[in-house]
Amino acid sequence: AANILSNLGGLYESNDEEKSYSYYLRSLSLAEEVKDYFRIATLYNNIGSLLDKKDGTVEKAKDSYRKAIQVAKDHFSEAPERFGEALGMSSNNFGELYLKPIEKIMDSSVRISNASKLRANLDTAISLFREGEKYLKETSNFPLVLNNLGRAQLIDKNFSKALNYYAQSFREAEKSSNVMYKIKALNGMGQTYQKIGNFQQAISSFKQAE
């Protein structure tokens, strides 16, 4: 039953957030009753991802990601592969929560009013992505966390590091024939080449991503 409710939560996530949230909470309650810790960790991650998209619920999203990470860490030794991937994805998603608002600010013409807070948030994102990288290494989501490390390095103007992460992400995505992750990596390369004024390489990367 917890599995069905969780699947329904995922089904409604893109078009009815309230219904999705309700299904996730009901699934979480049942998973806690039967002590299904892998599902509990997964559901906290899903709830965090859902709350991250809504206005005014970022702190609740952070709390959900922290719980997902803690549950996965507490039960890691019981099934390292499963809990490792859960831990890696929650760390990655938590990192994105910190990264996305910084990207918005950097892409806008708004004057940066609190540089030290931005720096702290970027450092937190990088730390979480590195944690994710550690646990996602042998999984199909490894290209995703590498791509996010590329995004963070691009913001930090570490262009050669950004390109290395994007190239690594592309190679890993090729191994698993994941077209979406390949496109993300190529777009990241294109943006980085654009930033350093290498427009020929930027155009080439963007064309490959089409």
Summary of the structure (lengths in Angstrom):
residues: 210
radius of gyration: 18.1
end to end distance: 41.6
largest distance: 58.0
contacts: 692
relative contact order: 0.07
helix: 83%
strand: 0%
